[in-house]
Amino acid sequence: MGNERKPRDQRKRGKNGEAQSIWLRPGRTSTRGEPPLTRARIGTAAVALLDEDGIDRLTMRRLADRLAVVAPSLYWHVETKDDVIDLAVDAIFGEAEPPAAGAATAAGAAAGTGDPAADWRADVAAVLGTWRAVLLRHPWAAAVPARRKPGIGPQFLAWMEVLQATLVRAGFTGRDLLAATWALHNHVLGSASTQVALDVTEEERDTAQERVRADSDRYPTLAASDYLRDDDWDGTFAAGLEFLLDGLQARLARTAAGGA
């Protein structure tokens, strides 16, 4: 078993007794004699390990080795593997800048072709498209949000700030703003996590669809749509986003007209 320190069973708790995010705890400086450790450095090293081997093989010992420190020094900065994953998820959102809020509107105005009703949609699509690309570059990360708390790391919050600022510029306020934010958040995370989780061969898709077709009396719609053969992830994501944006735009129109 070696001398590796075991993760603590008890973490710092919030008011409701829930485990407190590392982002809600103050950072610590490195101990004397060790290479300087920061949350950013830990997150970057964790991303490299996760990209190589996935979440299941991530251990504090392997991470400490990657950082060239002893395990107790690592535990000075992070309490659990969950802390490390929080840092790693935030780190990947620092790899690319979120598209600037209002970029499409500004470009349209400069070209004399601006359409505010369409431009906010283009800005949302740019944010979510880049966000999805980040998750797909790091497949382990796409599966994390479903079992984690909402991201509150500084890099991720920068993306959410751009998204909400775009929605506010479009005209969303109050509960509509929050509902629109979560609808778009869930669409991009759901799309990416489903894509990386479904490890199905073309032969398996064909066989499954033929089985559905053979039982078409029970599943007539699934048989007719060729549902189980669909693997156009990019197209499905884009179409689903258009559906959401159509609905959000209709909501704005009803609100402007004085509807509920």
N, C-alpha and C positions, 0 to 999 in steps of 0.2 A: 504493500500500500504506500510505502515511502513516507516522506515527511510532509506531504502536501496537506495544507490546512483544509478541513472540510468546510463547505459553505454553511453560513449561519442559518439556523432554523427560524430565528426571529429577526425580522427587519424592523427598521423604524416605522412606526405606525402613524397614520393620520387620525383625524377625529373620529372616523367611523371604523377604526381598527384595521383599515386596509393598508397593504404594503405601500410605503411612500416611494415615489419615483426618485431616482438618483438626481433628477433635475430640480427637485425640491429640497435637496440637501446641499450644504456648502461644500465646495471643493477643498481638497487638502493638498499641501505641498509635499514634495518627496522627502523621504527620510535621508539623513546625512549618509554620504558614501554611496548612494544609489544613483544610477543614471536618472536624469530628471523625468518624471512621469507626469503627464497631463491627461485630462479626459480625452482631448483630441488625439493624442498619441495612442492611448489605449483603444479608442474607437477605430483608428486606422488599422492597427495591428489586428484587431478582431475581425474587421471586414476581410482582410487578406486570408485569415484562417477560415472564416465562414465561406468565402468564395471557393476555397480549395476543397473543403470537406463537409460543409453543411453544419447545421445547428447541433446535430446529435454528437458530433465528434469534438465540439468545442469544450475545452476544459480550462480551468484556471492554470493548471500546470503548463499546458501547451502555450497558453497565452503569455505566461510569465517567461517561458523560454524564448518566445518570439521577441519579447521586449528586452531580453537579456537582464532580467531581474529575478529575484527570488520571490516565491509565491506570497510570503507574508507582506512584502512591499506592495504587491498588487492589491492585496486585501485592504491595505491602508486607503486605497482610492475607490474600490468597488467592493460591495458586500456579497453579491451573488452573481451567478451567471446571467440572471435577468438584467442586472445593472449593465453588464457588458453588452448584451444585445441591444438595450436602449441606446447605448453610446454608438454602437455600430450602425443601427438604423438611422440615427441622426447624421452620422458621418457620410452615408451615401447621398443624403440630400444636400450635402455640401459640395458634391462633385460637379454639380452644374448649377448655374444661376437660374432661378425661376424666371420665365419671360416677364419682362417689365409690365406692370399694370398700365393699361392704356396704349400698349404698343400698336395694336391694330387700328385703334381710333386715330392715333397720331399719324400713322402711315397713310390712312385714308384721307385725313385732312390735308396732309402735305401733297397728296396726289389730286386733291380736289374731288375725290370720289367717296368721301367718308359717309357712312350710314351708321349712326350710333346704335340702331336696333340690331344691326348685323355685327358691328365691330366688337361689342362686348362679348358676343358669342365666340368670335374668333379668338379673343383673348383667353376666355375660359378653355376653349379647345387646345390652345397652345400650352397652357399650364398643365392641364390633365394629360395631354399627350406626352410631354416631357417627363412628368411624374411617373407615368406608366413605364416609359422607357427606362427610367432609373430602377424601378422595381424589377423589370425583366432582365436587366444586366446583373442583378443580384437575386437569383430566384429564391434563396433562403428568406430574403426580406419580405417577399410577397406573401408568405405564409404567416409572418409574425403578427400583423395588425389584428387578425381575427382573435388572437388570444392575449392581446396587450391592451393597456389603457390608451386613451387618445394621446398621440405624440405631443410632447411639450418641450422637446429639445429645440435649441435656437435655430438650427438649420431648417427643421421641418416647419416650425412656426413662421419662418420667412416665406415659405411656399403658401401656407394658409393665409397669411396676410395679403399676399398678392391676389389670391383667389377671392377672398372676401371683399377686398378693395374694388375688384372688378365688378362684383355683384352689387355693391353699394352704388357704384357709378351707373350701373344699369337701372337702378331704382329700387332695389330690394332693401327693406328695413325690418326691424323687429323680428317677429317669429318667422316671417317669410325668408329673411336673410339666413337665419339659422337652419331652417328646413332645406333651403336651396343648397347651402354649404354641405350639409350632411348627405343630401341626395347625390351630389357630385363626388364627394369623398367616397361614399360607398360604391359608386359605379366604378371608379378607377381601381380601388382596392379589390373589389369583387372580381373584376375582369382579370387583373394580374394574378391574383391568388388562384383562381380557377384554372387559368392557362398553365401555370407551373405545377399545379397539383394533379391534373389529369394526364397521366402517362399511359396513353392508349395508342396502340399501333393502328395503322390503316386496316390491317386484316381484322383486328378486333372490332373496329368500327363497322366494317362491312358485315361481319358475322352478326353483330348485335342488331344492326338495322334490318338484316334479313329475317332475324327472329321476330322483330316487331312487325315486319310486313307479313310474316306468316300468321300472325295473330292480329291481323288488321281489323277484325270485327271488334276486338277489345280496344285497340289503339289506332283508330282510323286516322286521326289527325297526325300523330307521330309517324305513321307509315307513309302518309302522303307528303309530309314536309321533308323527309329524309333527315330528320333531326339528328340522329346519332352519327351521321357522316359529316356533319358540319364541323370544320376545323379552321374556318376563316376568322381567326381571333381578331386581327386588325380591323376587318370589315365589320364584325359584330360590335366591337368596341365603338367604332366611329358611328355606326347606325344607332346604337343605344344612346350615345351621347347626343346625337341629333334629336332623338325622341325626347330626352330630358330637356334639352334647350328649347324645343318647341313648346313643351309644357310650361317651362319657366317664363317664356316670352308671353304666352297666353295669360299666365297669371298676372304679369305686369300690366297687360292690356285691361284685364278685368279690374285690377286695382285702380288704374288711372281713370276708368269709367265709373268708379264708385261702387263696384261690386265687392263681394266678400272674398 
